[in-house]
Amino acid sequence: MTAPQPRHLRVLSIPVGMAMATALAFLPNATASATDATTTAAATTTADGTSLSYVVNVRPGPGTSKQVQKAIGQAGGTVVTSYDQIGVIVAHSSDPDFAKTIRTVRGVESAGATRTAPLPAQSTTDVGTPQVLSAEQVEQAQAVDGQDPLEPLQWDLPAIKADKAHEKTLGSRNVTVAVIDTGVDDTHPDIAPNFDRNASVNCVTGKPDTADGAWRPSAAESPHGTHVAGEIAGAKNGVGITGVAPGVKVAGIKVANPDGFFYTESVVCGFVWAAEHGVDVTNNSYYTDPWYFNCKNDPDQKALVDAITRATRYAEKKGTVNVAAAGNENYDLAADSITDPVSPNDGTPSDRVVDPSECYDIPTQLPGVVTVAATGAKGIKSSFSNHGLGVIDIAAPGGDSTAYQPPQAPATSGLILGPLPGGKWGYMAGTSMASPHVAGVAALIKSTHPHASAAQVKALLYAGADATPCTDPYDINGDGKVDAVCEGPKNHNGFYGWGTADALAAVTK
């Protein structure tokens, strides 16, 4: 069994015969070590003068922002950058009372620390290695005419009728999907033909870094973003796998720091960059650290919700459809309460009971964001996938244990195949893998309806989904016990939302 990982990435390990609903590593046979909570906790205090990062939310526009930036300096803070178009200022301060002080400044609507660990993050995470295809496995794949070599192993494409959609169109070169993630290896042969350099950036500090290649993950960083990018737009070029929308462009917006944390200032930067660089769809297969759920009755967490809400709304206003993974804990996000045992994941986590209608998983639960649940090779909710009536908008393949949902031959794994940095391919699973399938379908809709607004693309996405009734009873491991309860009718329920994503409908309706 792999060791638990911080769950900001929505990809997980599924050992044979067991769904790791509470772990976030990569694949079977992966090795991983958990975050060293003791070391991290010892470094969370700011009393010794170490810096924390903050977001300060004000009225949009340069006037109030300029006044508050001056107050930040007077309070001993340093302004990193300011997104005046949405009224979010990113600042650093070593004063433990900085947020409390700044909240009293005229014009400040909310302010809070984006982390509990000092700058830079003090935790280290040994991320497990995905199940990489060997050269022999690549060679043994038997493709038929018109397929890329590894496409027969991609049971997920026919599951959403992407193979049929490709007979009509591969998508438009005028459409770009941005992968807001750990970075994208644009040199991979499945990604290079479709990579949009102009829409790519590194946002890790909260301020855009446009240096060539800044969007790539280092060898020590997670391959997650590269896998996601390939699922969306892996080129149909006679090499490797095929993406859901293999004719559209894909960009990399790197927001995870070297330790794998997705902090608010980075995510805000990512959405604003996407909004201002012609991105049509963003994919968000993570939650924003360090809080799994951000409660608006906490002033720090409220500020994080406010900042990212402003950023996602700004992107949608500019025409961007934002798609996000629902999470891998088998939580009912419509429940009256949920026990969150992992927050803050860069400090000392402890069990806390939250109301998910008041405490938000961001960006997943924000207004306007498309929330995606995962299904396995049998079309049933993945054992790990979060769910919830009125929360889940749509479902798509994210994989599951082969013991629970084995695929039809010639596919052999119940997980999702995609590219890995360094010209490799491998299997991964999680709602992290479901979300890019929906992002790809949204890109096909935008390709078919180039003048559609973000709201219209979402409406077509939901209207075209295959209505999928509740799985009742849901006993995924066959032990006679109900593993989750689905509520709602066939065309709108807590497991599958409006239904399973349909790529063929995206290009024909």
C-alpha positions in Angstrom: 0.0 0.0 0.0 1.3 3.4 -0.8 1.6 6.0 1.9 -1.0 8.8 2.0 -0.1 12.0 0.2 -1.4 15.6 0.5 -4.6 15.6 -1.5 -4.3 18.8 -3.4 -3.8 16.8 -6.6 -6.9 14.8 -7.5 -5.1 11.7 -8.6 -4.8 8.7 -6.3 -3.4 5.3 -5.8 -5.7 2.3 -6.2 -4.0 -0.9 -5.0 -5.6 -4.1 -6.4 -8.8 -4.9 -4.6 -8.8 -1.7 -2.6 -10.0 1.9 -3.4 -7.7 4.3 -1.6 -10.4 6.9 -1.0 -8.3 8.7 1.5 -4.9 8.6 -0.2 -3.5 10.8 -2.9 -0.5 9.1 -4.5 -0.4 7.9 -8.1 -0.7 4.3 -9.1 -0.5 0.6 -8.1 3.0 -0.3 -7.2 4.0 3.3 -6.7 6.2 4.2 -3.7 5.6 7.4 -1.8 6.2 9.1 1.5 3.8 11.3 3.3 4.4 14.9 4.1 6.5 15.2 7.2 3.9 16.9 9.4 6.2 17.2 12.4 8.9 19.1 10.5 6.3 21.3 8.8 4.4 22.1 12.0 7.6 23.2 13.6 8.0 25.8 10.9 4.5 27.3 10.8 5.0 30.0 13.3 5.7 33.5 12.1 6.8 34.8 15.5 10.5 34.4 14.6 10.1 36.8 11.7 9.7 34.4 8.8 7.4 35.5 6.0 3.9 34.4 5.0 2.1 35.2 1.8 -1.3 37.0 1.9 -4.1 38.0 -0.4 -5.8 41.4 0.3 -9.1 41.9 -1.5 -10.3 45.4 -2.3 -12.7 47.1 -4.7 -11.6 46.4 -8.3 -9.8 49.3 -10.0 -6.5 51.1 -9.5 -7.8 53.8 -7.0 -8.5 51.7 -3.9 -5.7 49.3 -4.7 -3.1 52.1 -4.7 -4.3 53.4 -1.4 -4.2 49.9 0.2 -0.8 49.1 -1.2 0.5 52.1 0.6 -1.1 50.9 3.8 0.5 47.5 3.3 3.9 49.1 3.2 3.2 51.1 6.3 2.2 47.8 8.0 5.5 46.3 7.2 4.3 44.3 4.3 5.7 44.0 0.7 3.5 44.0 -2.3 4.3 41.2 -4.7 1.8 42.1 -7.4 -1.7 43.5 -7.7 -4.5 42.3 -10.0 -6.5 45.5 -10.0 -9.0 44.2 -12.5 -10.4 41.9 -9.8 -9.2 43.8 -6.7 -6.7 41.2 -5.4 -3.3 42.2 -4.0 -0.6 39.6 -3.2 1.7 40.6 -0.3 4.3 39.1 2.0 4.8 40.0 5.6 6.7 38.6 8.6 4.3 40.2 11.1 2.0 37.6 12.6 -0.7 40.3 13.0 -0.4 41.6 9.5 -3.8 40.3 8.3 -5.5 41.5 11.4 -4.0 45.0 10.9 -4.8 45.2 7.2 -8.4 44.2 7.7 -8.9 47.5 9.5 -7.7 49.5 6.6 -10.3 51.5 4.7 -11.2 49.8 1.4 -10.1 46.3 2.4 -12.9 43.8 2.0 -11.1 40.7 3.2 -7.5 39.6 3.8 -5.8 36.4 4.9 -2.7 34.2 4.9 -2.6 31.8 1.9 -0.6 29.2 3.9 0.4 28.2 7.3 4.0 27.3 6.4 6.5 30.2 6.0 8.0 31.2 2.6 9.3 29.1 1.0 7.2 26.0 2.0 9.0 23.9 4.5 7.4 20.5 3.6 8.8 17.9 1.2 6.7 15.3 -0.5 8.1 12.2 -2.3 5.5 11.8 -5.1 5.0 8.2 -6.3 5.9 7.2 -9.8 3.0 6.5 -12.2 2.7 3.0 -13.7 4.9 3.6 -16.7 4.4 1.6 -19.9 7.5 -0.4 -20.8 8.9 -0.4 -24.3 7.5 -3.9 -24.8 4.0 -2.9 -23.7 4.1 0.0 -26.2 5.3 -2.3 -28.9 2.6 -4.9 -28.2 -0.3 -2.5 -28.5 -2.3 -3.4 -31.6 -3.9 -0.4 -33.2 -6.3 -0.5 -36.2 -6.3 1.8 -39.1 -6.8 5.4 -38.0 -5.8 4.9 -34.4 -2.7 6.1 -32.7 -0.5 3.2 -31.4 -1.8 3.2 -27.8 -5.4 4.1 -28.5 -6.6 0.5 -28.1 -5.7 0.8 -24.4 -7.8 3.9 -24.0 -11.2 2.5 -23.0 -12.1 6.0 -21.8 -12.4 7.4 -25.3 -15.2 5.2 -26.5 -16.8 5.5 -23.0 -17.6 9.2 -24.0 -17.9 8.5 -27.7 -14.7 10.5 -28.4 -13.7 7.9 -31.1 -16.9 8.6 -33.0 -16.5 12.4 -32.5 -13.0 12.2 -34.1 -14.6 10.8 -37.3 -16.3 14.2 -37.6 -13.7 16.6 -36.2 -10.6 16.7 -34.0 -11.4 20.1 -32.8 -10.3 23.6 -33.9 -6.8 25.1 -33.8 -8.6 28.3 -32.7 -9.5 26.8 -29.3 -7.1 26.6 -26.4 -7.4 24.7 -23.2 -5.1 25.7 -20.3 -4.0 23.1 -17.8 -3.7 24.9 -14.5 -1.5 22.4 -12.7 2.0 21.2 -11.9 3.5 22.1 -15.2 3.4 20.7 -18.7 6.2 19.0 -20.6 5.6 20.6 -24.0 8.5 18.6 -25.5 6.5 15.4 -25.3 5.7 14.1 -28.8 2.0 13.8 -28.0 1.8 17.4 -26.7 4.4 19.4 -28.8 2.2 19.6 -32.0 -0.7 21.2 -30.1 1.2 23.3 -27.5 0.3 27.0 -27.2 3.4 28.8 -25.9 1.8 32.2 -25.9 -0.9 31.1 -23.4 1.6 29.3 -21.1 3.2 30.7 -18.0 4.6 30.0 -14.6 2.4 31.5 -11.8 4.0 29.8 -8.8 5.0 33.1 -7.1 1.6 34.7 -7.7 3.2 36.8 -10.5 3.5 35.6 -14.1 6.9 34.3 -15.2 7.0 34.2 -19.0 10.6 32.8 -19.3 10.8 30.2 -22.0 10.0 26.8 -20.5 9.0 28.2 -17.1 5.8 26.2 -17.4 7.6 22.8 -17.4 7.9 20.6 -14.4 11.4 19.7 -13.2 12.5 16.1 -13.1 11.7 16.1 -9.4 8.2 17.5 -9.8 4.9 15.8 -10.4 4.1 14.5 -13.9 0.4 15.2 -13.2 0.0 18.3 -15.5 1.6 16.5 -18.4 -0.7 13.6 -18.1 -3.7 15.9 -17.9 -2.6 17.9 -20.9 -2.3 14.7 -23.0 -5.8 13.5 -22.0 -7.2 16.7 -23.3 -5.3 17.4 -26.5 -2.8 14.6 -27.1 -2.2 14.9 -30.9 -3.5 12.3 -33.3 -0.2 12.0 -35.0 0.7 8.3 -35.2 2.5 8.5 -31.8 1.3 7.3 -28.4 -2.2 8.2 -27.2 -5.0 10.3 -28.5 -6.6 13.1 -26.6 -10.3 13.8 -26.3 -9.9 16.9 -28.5 -6.7 16.1 -30.4 -7.0 19.1 -32.8 -7.2 21.9 -30.2 -4.3 23.7 -28.6 -3.2 23.1 -25.0 -1.3 25.5 -22.7 0.5 24.9 -19.4 -0.1 27.3 -16.5 2.1 26.1 -13.7 0.8 27.0 -10.3 2.2 24.2 -8.0 5.4 25.0 -6.2 8.3 22.5 -6.1 6.8 20.9 -3.0 3.5 20.3 -4.8 1.3 22.9 -3.1 -1.3 25.0 -5.0 -1.5 28.2 -3.1 -4.1 30.9 -3.6 -1.9 33.6 -5.1 -0.7 31.1 -7.7 -4.2 30.0 -8.6 -5.5 33.6 -8.9 -2.6 34.4 -11.2 -3.5 31.3 -13.3 -7.1 32.3 -13.8 -6.3 35.9 -14.6 -3.6 34.9 -17.0 -6.0 32.5 -18.8 -8.7 35.2 -18.9 -6.3 37.6 -20.6 -4.7 35.3 -23.1 -7.6 33.9 -25.0 -8.0 30.7 -23.1 -11.4 29.0 -23.9 -11.3 26.3 -21.2 -9.3 25.8 -18.0 -8.8 22.4 -16.3 -8.3 22.4 -12.6 -7.5 18.9 -11.2 -6.5 20.0 -7.6 -7.8 21.8 -4.6 -6.2 25.0 -3.3 -3.9 24.4 -0.4 -3.7 24.4 2.6 -7.4 23.9 3.4 -9.4 21.2 1.8 -12.5 23.1 2.8 -12.4 26.9 3.3 -14.9 28.2 5.8 -16.2 31.7 5.3 -16.5 32.2 9.1 -12.7 32.1 9.3 -11.3 35.5 8.1 -8.2 33.9 6.5 -10.1 31.2 4.7 -12.8 33.7 3.7 -10.2 35.8 2.0 -9.0 32.8 0.0 -12.5 32.0 -1.2 -13.1 35.7 -2.1 -9.9 35.9 -4.1 -10.3 32.8 -6.2 -14.0 33.5 -6.7 -13.1 36.9 -8.2 -10.5 35.2 -10.5 -12.8 32.4 -11.7 -15.7 34.9 -12.3 -13.4 37.2 -14.2 -12.2 34.4 -16.4 -15.8 33.3 -17.2 -16.7 36.9 -18.0 -13.9 36.9 -20.5 -15.4 33.7 -22.1 -13.4 31.0 -20.3 -15.2 27.7 -19.1 -13.6 26.6 -15.9 -13.7 22.8 -15.2 -12.6 21.2 -11.9 -12.2 17.8 -10.4 -14.6 16.8 -7.5 -12.1 15.1 -5.3 -11.2 11.6 -4.3 -12.5 10.9 -0.8 -15.9 9.5 -1.6 -17.4 12.5 0.3 -21.0 13.4 -0.2 -20.5 17.1 -0.8 -24.2 17.7 -0.3 -24.1 16.2 3.2 -24.9 18.3 6.3 -21.4 17.8 7.6 -18.1 16.3 6.6 -15.0 15.5 8.7 -11.9 17.0 7.2 -8.8 15.3 8.6 -6.1 16.8 6.4 -6.3 20.6 6.9 -4.0 22.5 7.0 -1.9 20.2 4.9 1.2 22.4 5.1 1.0 22.5 8.9 -0.5 20.3 11.6 -3.7 18.9 10.4 -6.5 17.8 12.7 -10.0 16.5 12.4 -12.6 19.2 12.0 -16.2 18.9 11.1 -17.4 21.3 8.4 -20.6 22.1 6.6 -19.8 21.8 2.9 -22.6 24.4 2.1 -20.6 27.0 4.1 -17.0 25.7 3.8 -15.9 25.3 0.2 -13.5 23.1 -1.7 -12.0 25.7 -4.1 -12.2 26.1 -7.0 -14.4 23.0 -7.3 -17.4 24.4 -5.4 -17.3 27.9 -6.6 -20.2 29.4 -8.6 -20.0 28.8 -12.3 -17.2 26.1 -12.1 -18.1 22.8 -13.8 -17.7 20.1 -11.1 -16.7 16.7 -12.4 -17.1 13.3 -10.8 -15.2 10.2 -12.0 -16.5 6.9 -13.5 -14.7 3.6 -14.1 -14.5 1.3 -17.1 -18.0 -0.1 -16.3 -19.5 3.4 -16.4 -20.2 3.4 -12.6 -19.1 6.1 -10.2 -15.4 5.4 -9.3 -15.0 4.0 -5.8 -13.1 7.1 -4.6 -15.1 9.9 -6.4 -16.8 12.6 -4.4 -20.4 13.0 -5.1 -23.4 15.1 -4.1 -26.8 16.2 -5.5 -26.6 19.8 -6.7 -22.8 19.8 -6.5 -21.8 17.4 -9.2 -22.5 18.8 -12.7 -21.3 16.0 -14.9 -19.3 12.7 -14.9 -16.5 11.3 -17.0 -13.9 8.5 -17.0 -11.4 8.9 -14.2 -10.5 5.2 -13.8 -11.0 2.8 -10.9 -9.4 -0.4 -9.6 -9.4 -3.1 -12.3 -10.8 -5.4 -9.6 -13.9 -3.3 -9.4 -14.4 -2.1 -13.0 -12.3 -4.1 -15.5 -12.2 -2.7 -19.1 -13.1 -4.7 -22.2 -10.2 -6.1 -24.2 -7.8 -5.1 -25.6 -7.6 -2.6 -22.8 -6.0 -4.2 -19.7 -6.1 -1.5 -17.0 -9.0 0.2 -15.4 -6.9 3.4 -15.1 -6.4 6.2 -17.5 -3.5 6.2 -20.0 -1.7 9.4 -20.8 1.7 11.0 -21.5 4.4 11.5 -18.9 7.4 13.8 -19.0 10.4 12.6 -20.9 8.5 11.0 -23.8 6.9 8.3 -21.8 3.3 7.1 -21.2 1.7 5.7 -18.0 -1.5 5.0 -16.1 -3.1 7.3 -13.5 -6.5 7.5 -11.9 -8.6 10.0 -9.9 -11.1 12.8 -10.5 -7.9 14.5 -11.8 -8.3 12.3 -14.9 -12.1 12.8 -15.2 -11.9 16.6 -15.3 -9.7 16.7 -18.4 -12.2 14.5 -20.3 -14.9 17.1 -19.7 -12.5 20.0 -20.5 -11.8 18.2 -23.8 -15.5 17.8 -24.6 -16.0 21.5 -23.7 -13.2 22.3 -26.2 -15.0 20.3 -28.9 -18.2 22.3 -28.2 -16.3 25.5 -28.5 -14.8 24.2 -31.8 -18.3 23.5 -33.1 -19.8 26.7 -31.8 -16.9 29.2 -31.9 -19.1 32.2 -30.9 -20.7 30.5 -27.9 -20.3 32.2 -24.6 -18.9 30.3 -21.6 -22.5 30.0 -20.3 -23.7 28.6 -23.6 -20.8 26.1 -23.8 -21.8 24.9 -20.3 -25.4 24.6 -21.3 -24.5 22.5 -24.4 -22.2 20.4 -22.3 -25.0 19.5 -19.8 -27.7 19.1 -22.5 -25.5 16.8 -24.5 -24.5 14.5 -21.6 -25.8 11.0 -21.5 -28.4 10.8 -18.7 -27.0 8.2 -16.2 -29.3 6.9 -13.5 -28.2 6.4 -9.9 -26.3 3.2 -9.1 -28.5 1.8 -6.4 -27.4 0.1 -4.3 -23.8 1.2 -4.7 -21.7 -1.6 -3.4 -18.6 -1.2 -5.5 -16.5 -3.8 -3.7 -19.3 -6.4 -3.4 -19.0 -6.9 0.3 -22.7 -6.4 0.9 -22.3 -2.9 2.4 -23.5 0.3 0.7 -20.5 2.4 -0.1 -22.3 5.6 -1.0 -25.9 6.8 -1.5 -27.0 8.5 -4.7 -29.9 10.9 -4.7 -31.8 12.4 -7.6 -33.4 11.3 -11.0 -31.8 9.8 -14.0 -31.1 13.2 -15.7 -29.7 15.0 -12.6 -28.4 13.1 -9.6 -25.6 13.2 -7.0 -23.3 10.6 -8.7 -23.4 11.7 -12.3 -24.9 15.2 -12.3 -26.6 15.9 -15.7 -25.0 12.6 -17.0 -21.8 11.3 -18.5 -19.9 13.6 -20.9 -20.6 12.9 -24.6 -18.0 14.0 -27.1 -20.1 13.0 -30.1 -23.0 15.2 -29.0 -20.4 18.0 -28.6 -19.7 17.9 -32.4 -23.1 17.1 -33.7 -25.5 19.3 -31.6 
